Amino acid sequence: MDRIKRSSRKKYADQDYLVLLNTVTKDIIKDIFISHHLDLDNKHRQELSKWFYLKEPVVSFRFRHYPEEKRLKQLFKKYLKRDFISYHTPFETFKSLFEARPLVNKIDWVDQKSSLYYFIKLLRKHNVIANTKNKHWMVASEFFLLKGELLIPKDFLNQKETQDQKKRQQLENFVKALAQLDS
């Protein structure tokens, strides 16, 4: 009888070790992905779903009134491309930020977080984008990199707007031009 008790205890201990090993392995793989900036998002969704439980995809903003693509591209190049968005980010990637669809590629914001924060606030303030149901920081963190680094929604908590008047003016001009296209 004593032998049966020891045998069943060993069985439960083995199961506990397997669960622990499985959890640790998943954590290690996740750390490797994060340390090498491999996005755990929709871009690699099919491959990663084998190992991770993935959240529902975050959908980008949606223009209230979609502007003519040629005009949007001109505004993008004039106001954003040089000072705020990396040269390595193509216009198509930026445009997808307003197409109400899951992430394909991230936009690399090369300025400060304070200017990105101000940019998102301006889009909302001028009603350029449809109601985000208070998920605008989630969308921003999903669709933007900050100087090549990943963002999370918490990064925007207690964030202040940029105080650089030149940058503020550039962002305001871009958003106001988009808002005028809507009218």
Disulfide bonds with the S-S distance in Angstrom:
none
